[in-house]
Amino acid sequence: MTETMWVDLAFGLMAKTGAASHVGHYRENNEDTVHVDADYPFAMVLDGMGGLAAGELASQAGAEAVRATLRRGLCKGEEPRPLIEKALRAGHEAVLEVGRSKRSYRGCGTTIVLALFHRGVAHVSWLGDSPAYRVSNARVEKLTWEHDLRHALVRSGAIPASEAGEYQVNNILWQYLGSDETKQPVEIPSFTPRHGDRLLLATDGITNVLSEERLLEVCEAYPDPQECAEELVNLALEQGSRDNCSCAVIAFEREGNHPEPEAPRPPKPQPARKWWQFWK
């Protein structure tokens, strides 16, 4: 059991994290990768695809490339949005390299959902169908949408949302690390965390079997983020998930005399500078 603490002295915010992953009862290997950085304010969850060892290698290689790029960029004081795009490009190239390394690995890929906490704002980005949820004021808000063909057709206006259920293409992903269809720029929604907020990053092994109402119940019942992550995984397995089950939970707290922000809002552009201080 591990817990990481990020402290943002400039904005009076503290974030505690927890993470859990389980191979499940139906898979031989765990193709998920969960990374919560102990020294830098970001976390990510990846769900590999490709069969045999390819999916596992894809998620690990993608996570390592994204992690290294984010670390270097934060040390240089780079702004979060271009840094996230750069990190995802690096992850994409790393997964493509895995696919080129061995014939049986061709076509491998991995979804990714990540969160970067920077200057008092949480930035989220993703490729694929691994979701992110914000839990705030007894509400669950989904911050992502699935990069599958059905959602793409609805969002492009090709089909009305009311008819989307008739199209059996929801499991066909078109964007993920390693996909030929993955394009830039990526979507990066952001919000200003309030005291008591949770941010949940997960693979669909959990969210395919647990409703948003159930996610809310668990987050409210388990204030410790590590215990919350473990309970979400255990509950998904009990509910019959046939996939690997993985998640990261980030719990935000506001300290001292810093007032709550009036409303979530994107960050204003500022000159690059180093000011982060972190403790485990």
N, C-alpha and C positions, 0 to 999 in steps of 0.2 A: 504493500500500500504506500503510495507516494502522494504528496501534495506540493504544489508549487504556489508561491505567492509573488504576485507582481505588485509593486507599489509605485504609483505615479504621484510623486510629491507635489508637482506643480498644480495638479488638479484635485488633490485630496481624495483620490480613488485607489482602492485596493481590490485586487482580484485574486481569489483563491480558486484553484483548479483541481479537478479529479478526472480520472480516465480509467476505462475498463475495456477489455476485449476478450472474446471467447470464440473458439473454433466452432462451437455449436455441436449438435448431436447428429448431423447428417453429412458433414464435410470432413474430408481427410486432412486438409490443411487450412490454415487461416490466411486468407488472401487480404484481410484488412490490415491496415497499419494506422496506429494512433500515435501522434507525437504532440506532447505538451512540453514546450521548451522551458527548461529550468532557469535559463539566464536571460531570455528575451521574451517580450510579451506577445507570443502568438501560439496558436494551437491548430492542429489539422487532423482530419480523419480521411482515410483513403480506402477504397473498396476495389481491389484488383480483379481483372477479368482476363481470361485466356486459357484456363484449364491447366492441369498438371501443376508445374511450379511457375508457369509464366505469370499468372495473376499476382502471386505472392511477390515475385521479383519486381514486377511492374510497380506495385504499390510502394515497395521499399525504396526502389530507385527514384521514383517520383518524389517521395517524401524527403529523401536525402538532398536532392537537388533543390527543392523548394526551401528546405530548412537552411541550407548553406547560403542561398541567395538572399533570403530575408535577413539572416544574421549579418552578412557583409553590408547590406544596404542600411540597416539600422545603425551599424557602427559608423557609417559615413554620413548619417543624418538625412538620408533620402526620404522624400515624401511618400506616404503610404500607398496611394493609388498607382503611380507608375512603378513603385517597388513591387507591389503585388502582381502586376502584369508581367514584370520581368521575371519574377519567381515562378509564375505559372508557365511561362515560355521555357524556362530552364527545366522544369519538371517534365514538360511535354517532350523536349529533346532527349531527356534522360530515358524516358519510356520508349521512345522510338529507337534508341540505341539498344535497349534490351531486346526489342523485336528483331533487330538486325543481327544480333549476336549468335542466334541459333535458329535453325529452320523451324523447330517445334515451338518457338516463342513468337513467330510471326503473327501479327494481328493482336498482340496483347495490349492491354490498356488498363487504366484505373480512373475511377472517379476521384474527386477531391473536393472537400469543403474545408475552408480555413477561416480563421478569425485573427485579425491583427489589432492590437490595442495601442493607440498612438495619440498623445496629446488630448487625453480625455474622451476620445471617440473610439468606438468599436467598428472596425471595417470587416465586412464579410465578403467572401467570393467563393465561387464553386464552378466545377465542370462535371456534368453528369447528374446523377439523381440522389446523391447523398445530401440530406437536407440540414438546414440550420434553423433553429427556433429561438425566439426571444420570449422568455417567460417574465412578465411584468404585471404588477397589479392584478394578480389572479386571472391573467389572460395569457393565451399562447398565440404568438404571431409567427407565422412561417415567413422566413426572410428569403427563401429561395424557391425556384420552380424547377421541375424536372427537365433536363435537356434530352427529352425523348421526342419522337416524331409527332405524337399526338399533341403534346403541348406546343410544339413548334407550329403545327398547322393552325391551332387555335390562336396563338399570339400573332401570327402573320395575317390572320383574317381569312385564311383559305377555307376553314370550316367554322361554323358557330359553336360556341361552347356547349350549347344544349345538345348538339349532336356528337360531341366528342366521344361519348361512351360507346358509340357504334363502331369506332375505328380501333381495331385490335393491333395497335402499333405502339402502345405505351411502354413496352419493354425494350424497344429498339432505340438505343442511345445514339445520338449523332454528335455530341460533344463530350469529350473526356480527354484526359492526358493520353496521347498516343493515337488519337483519331485524326484521320485526314480532314475531317470537317471542322476541326477546332480552329476558330478564328479569333483574332484580336480586334477591338478591345473586349475585355470581359466585363461582366456586370459586377459592381462593387457597392452594394447597399451599405449604409452606415447608420449608426444611432449613437446617441449620448447616453451611456448607462446611468441609471438611477440606483439609489441604495436599494438593495434587495433583488435587483434584476438577476436573471440567469440567462446564459447563452448555452444552448445545447447543439452540439455537432454530432451527427450520427450516421451510421450506415443504414441502408434500408432493411437489413436484417432485424433491426429494432422497430423502425417506424412503419414497416409493412404490417406489423402485428399489434402495435400499440397505438391507440387513438390519441389525438391531441388532448382529450380530456384525461386520459390515463397518464400522459406525460406530465400534465399539470399536477395531478394528484401526487405523483411520485416526487416531483420537485418541491412541493409544499410539505410533504411528509418527511423529507430527508434534507435538512438544511446544510449538512456537510456535503460538499460537491463530490468527494470520493465515494462516500456511501451512496449518494444519489446515482452516480454512474454505475456502480456495481449493482444496485437494485434494478436499474433499467435493463441491464444485460440479463440478469437473472429472471426478471419478469418476462422478457421477450422469449427466453428459452422455455419458460413454463407455459407460455401461450402457443408453443409449437412452432417457433421460427425454424425454418429449414436452411438458414443461411448462417454465415459468421455474424456475430453480434458485437458491435463496437460503438463507443461514444466517448466524448469529452464534455465535461460540464464546467462552466466558468461562472463563478458567483461573485457579483460586484458588491462592494461596500464603500460607503462614503465616510471619510474620517474627519475629525477636527471641526473647525468652524467654516468649512467650505460649504456654501449653500447649494441646494439642489438646482440643476439647470431648469429653466422654465419649460423647455420642450426639447425633444431630440432634434438635432440639426447637424448638417454636415460641417466638417471643419473648415475654417477660413485658411486660405493659403498663407503660409508663414515661411520666413527664410529657414533653410535647413540649419539645424543646430543640435548639439548633443546635450541632453539634459536628463536622460533616463537613469534611474537608479533602481536596481532590483536586488531582492534578497530571496533566497529559497525559504 
